[in-house]
Amino acid sequence: MAANAPDRFTRFAAVDWSGAKGARHRGIALAICETGQAAPALVEPPGGAWSRAAIAEWVEDHAREPLLIGFDFSFAPPLIARGSYLPGEAVPSEARAFWTYVENCCDDADLGAASFLERRHRRHFYFGAADGRKADYMHLRACEARYNATGGGKPSTVYDAIGAAQVAKASFAGMRLLDRLGRTLPVWPFDPVPARGALIVEIYTAVAARAAGLRKGLSKLRDGAALDSALARLGSAPHRPLARYDDHATDAILAAAWLRANAARRELWAPRCLSLDIAQSEGWTFGVV
């Protein structure tokens, strides 16, 4: 899919996301920066911790700005390799319709989606040994397979719902978010890059970590010196010291700096393996070529 790299974005934000149950989430962090070299700064959450709904409201409030905002979750499940998001179930086959399907299936608080995995479509998700072989659930999207094939490593799958590394609950909660935001904001690559206003893209914080020189398996930054060293590799000045260093805050800060440094790269907007079918069904992680 041919595309030109947009050169109009002047603000860059990244959200480290969470699918945890409840209404406030320490696992959510939002960082933002402007063009230039100043380090991204965390946006203070209302009430001391972000809710998913509050993140949605923040994005909607900034929808008219030249803002490129990345979310760290999978925007859709795999479909191309299997022919269905949930084989054997009567579900939509395009992402936007599937986001609405997920929304209509869930009554969880704060855009949560645990019930979708735990009750509505339980048999499709791996929760433990009682479900059989974990390998039978490890299905990847085209962009994830591409990332693995080019040496990035094997990303997690949205069907894995066990352990600290699982992305299932976060991703399906994110699909509820996209159902809301996607009604008024464009989401790449499901929508073309708009001539003005904000644009939402999917990011993978490991891509930013690799670009900043962090090795596989050692990509988490938990102190100021390590964060500044990684930021410098992305052309960023040192950050303002944080009250607390955790993976969520540092991932968001580094990812925002990476977005700023890479938004003008044409090849990231026209990945070699991104077809129209993939763009409408699975989407693509910005930064995977």
N, C-alpha and C positions, 0 to 999 in steps of 0.2 A: 504494500500500500504506500504509494508515493506521498510524501508530505514535506512541507517546508518547516524549518524550525522557527517557532514564533520568537520575536525579539521584543515583544511589548510588555512582558511581565517584569514588574519592578519590586514585587514582594513575593516572598517564598516562605511557605509554612509547612510543617510536618507534624503529624499526629501519631504518637505511639498509642495504640488502641487497646481496648480490653473487652472481653466477653464475659467478665465475671458477673455473677448474680448480684442484685442489689441496685441501689440508686446513686451511690457515690463510689468512685473508683480511684484508688491510689495508683493504679496501673495505667492511667491515661495521662499523657503529657502533651502539651502543644508548644511548639517553638516557632518563632518567626524572625525573618531578617529582611533587609532591604538590599537593593543593588549596592555594590561596594564591597568593603572588606570587614565591616563591623560584624562581630560574632552574633549568631542568632541568640535571642533571649527567650526565656520561658514566659508564656502568658499566664498570669496568675489566675487560678480557677475561682469562680464564685463559691463562697462557702468553704474554701479550704481544699476541696477536691472536686475534680470534674465529674459531671454526669455525662452520659452519652447525649442526652437531650440538650444539655448546655453547649456541647461541642457543635451540635447541629445548629443551634441558635447563633453561635459565634460565626459559623460559616455563612449562614444566611445574612447576617448583619454586614458581612464583607463581600457580598456577592457581586457588587458593582465595581470592585477594585481590580486592578491588574495583578491579581493574586494567583499564583500557582500553588495548590495545596495538595500534599501527598498524605495518603492514609496507609498505614501498615497493616493491611489485612487482604485476603483474597476476595476480589470483587465478584467472583462466581465460582461454582464448582467445575470440575472437569466435565466436558461433554463430548468433545471431538473424538476421542479414542474409544468412548463407550456408547455413544449415541443417545445418551440421556444423562441428566444430572443425577437422577435417582432411578436406575434401571428397574423396570417392572412397575413403576408408579406413573400415574397420569399427571405429569407436571409439565409446565411450559418448557420450550426448548430455546428461548432467547432470554438473555440476562435480565432485561428490564421487566419482562413479564414474570420472571422467576423471583425478582426482588419483591414484587407485589404479592406473589404467592407466599413467600416467607412471611411477609408482614401480616397477611390475612390468617396465617396459621398460628401466630404467636400472640399471647396476652401477657408476656413477661414484663416486669417493670423496666422502665428506662431503656426501651429498645433492645432488651435482652432477647436471646433466642434459645436458651437452654431447653425449653420445652419442645422445640422443633426437633432437636437431636435426641432428647431423652424419652420422649413419648410419641410424637407424631410420626417420626421416621426412624425409629430406634434401630432397625435392622441394618441400616446403611452405615452405621458408625461404630468404630471400635472403641469400646470402653474397658476392655480387659480380656484375660485369657478365656473367659466363658464365651466370648464371641468367636472363638476359633483362631486361625492364624492371622496375626497382624498384617503380614505381607499381602493378604488378600484384600486389604482395604487401602493399600498405598497407591492410589490412582493420582496421576498428576495432570495438570493442564498443559497445553502446548508450550506456554511460556516457561513453565517450571521444568519441563523436559529439556527445553532449549538451554536454560540456565545450567542445568546439570551437565548437559552434553558439552558445554563450552568451558567446563572446569569450575563453575561456581559452587558446585556441591548440590546435594539432593535436598530441596526444600521440603517442609512438612506438607501434608495433604489435609484438606478440609474434612476428610473422613476420619481422621485420627483425633479422638476426643479424650485421650488419656495423657497425663503427665504434664510437666511444666512447659514443655516445648509445643504442646498442641495448639493449633490455630483454629480449630473447628468453631468453638463458641464465639470467638472474636469475629470470625469471618461472617457467620450467619447473622450475628448482631449488626455487623457492618452492612450487610445487605438490606436490613431494615432501615438503616441510616440512609443508604443510597436510594431506597424507594422514596424516602422523604425529600432528600436534597435533589435527586435527579429530576424532580418535577419542575424545578426552576433553575438549576445550575447544570451546565454540561459536564459530562463524565467521560474522559478519554479512556479507550478508543471507541466506546459505544457512540459517542458524539464527536463531530469534528471540533478542532480547536476554534473557539469563537474569536471574532474580531475585537471584542472588548469584554471586560468583566472577568470574573474568576473562572478557574478550571480545576476540576478534581482529577487526580491521577492516583493510581495504585503504586506504592513504593514497597521496597523490601529493604529493611535497614541493614541487612548483611551486604547489600550492594554498596551502600555508602561506606560501610566499615572496610570492605576490601579496597575501595578507592582511596581510603585514608591510610592504607598500609597495614591494617590489622589482619592478622592471620586467621584462618579458619579455626573455629573453636576457641578463639581468644579475642572475640570482637566486642566484648562488653567493657565499657569504660566506667570506672568507679572512683576516679579521683580527678582533681582539676588539672594536674600536670599532664596526665595521659590524654585528657580531652583536648587540651590546648595543642598538644603535639599532633593529634589527628586533625584538628581544625586547620592547623598550619598547612598540612598537605593538601587541603582543599582551598587554599588561598584566603583563609579567614584569620582575622586578628584573634587574640585571646579572648575568652569569654569572661563575663562578669561572674565572680565566684558565687556558687550556689549554697543555699542553706543545707542542702542534703544532696549527695550524689547517689543516684540509683540508675539502673539500666534504662528506665523509662525516660527520665529527663535527658540523659546523655544521648540516647538513641534519637530522640526528637531533635535535639540541638544539632547533632552531626548530620542527620538526614536533611534538615532545612538548609544547612550549609552546602551539602552535596547537590540539592536541587538547584540552588543558586548557581553553582559552579558548572552545572551540566545542562541547564534548560535550553541553551542555544545550540546544542549538538544535534544536527539534522538526523543523524543515524538513529538516535533514540526515539524520534518521532516516526520513523519508518523502519521498524525491525524487519529483518529479512524474511522471517517466517510468519509474519502477521498478515493473514488473509482477511477478507471481509467476513467470512463465516466465523472465524475465530474472534474477530473484533466484536461481533454482535452476540456471541454465545459465551465465551470465556473471558474476553478482555485480555489485557496484557500488563505486565509489570513494567513501569517506566524504568529504563536503565538496562533491561535485558535486550541484547541485540542478536 
